[in-house]
């Protein structure tokens, strides 16, 4: 995963394999595994059973609050950048290029999700 970050590519998907077979079928345990993968920077998790798809989609789909913040970050930074400013504060948070890039990726991700749902 570190190599993918260093190369500015999307991190790999987390493997569904787990030490205990119950992790593959118990939705709570599988959800915990998916949230851990998300926290480690993975962009998704492989599924080996159709019942796992909804769990993974729920974990890796940005919330409406996350999307709204990403939209505000992108808009505010675009205005700041037009004025020659390369870092801003938004809601008391420091925003610079890595945060903006993450927000832009999230907006691309949610646009792709919404396009598939039509």
N, C-alpha and C positions, 0 to 999 in steps of 0.2 A: 504494500500500500504506500509506503514511503516513496518508493521509486515512481509510482504513478503521480504523486503530488509533485515530486521534483521535476517530472517531465510535463507538468501542467495538464495532465489527462485525468479523466474521471477515475476515482478509486474503484477497485475491483468489487465484484459482488461477493457477499459473504456466502460461504459454503453451508448447505443445510446439514452437513454431518454434525453430530453431537455425540458426547460420550454416552448418553443414555438414549435408548430407542424411544422412550416416552416423549423426548423433546420433539420428535418429528410428528407426533400425533396429538399431543396435549396442547390445545390452542394457547393456554396461559403461558406455558413454558416456551412454546415456539415464539409467541409474541415477545416475551422477555429476551429471547435470543435475538430477535429482529431489532428490538430497541437498543440492545447492546451493540449490534452491528452499526446501527445508525449513529450512535454515540461515538463509535470509533472512526466514523467518517466514510463508511461504505455507502454506496448509492443504491443498494438493493440487496436482496437475499434470494438465493435460489430456492425454488419450491420443488418438492418431489411428490406432492399430492395436491389435488385441486382445492381441498379445504384450506390449504395454507395461503392461497392467493389473496383472499380477502384480508387476512391478518397482515401480510406483507404490504399490501396496498394501503391499509390503514396506517401502518407505522411510517412508511416512506412518503406518503402524500402530505405535502405541507398543509398546515391548518390555515383557516381563513385569516387568523390573526398574523401568522407568519407571512402570508402572501401580502396582506395589507401593509405590513412593516417593510417588506421588500420593495413594494411599489413606492412607498414614501422615501426609502433610501435612494432608489434609482432616480426618482424625480428631483429630490433635493440635491443629490450629488451632481446631476446633470447641470442644474442651475449654478452650483458652486464652481464646477469645472469651467463653465462658460465665462465666469468671472476670474479665472486663473487660480482658483483655490483647489488644493488637492486633499484637504481633509476638513471635515465638518463635525459638528455635534448635532445629534438628533435624539430627542427624548433623553438627554443626558448621557448619550453613548457616543463614543469616538467612532467616526466613520471615515475610513480611508479605502484605498483600492482593494485590498483583500475582502473587505466586508461588502463593497459594491459588487465585486465579481461574484461573490456568493449569492447576493440578492439577484443579480442578473441571471445566474444559473437557475435559481429557484423559479424565477418568472418564466424562463424558457421551459422548465419542467412542468409547471402548472399549465402553461399554454398547450403543451403536448398532451397532457392528461385531459384537458377540457376538449381538445380537438377530437380525441378518441371517443369521448362520451357523447358526441353529437350524432 
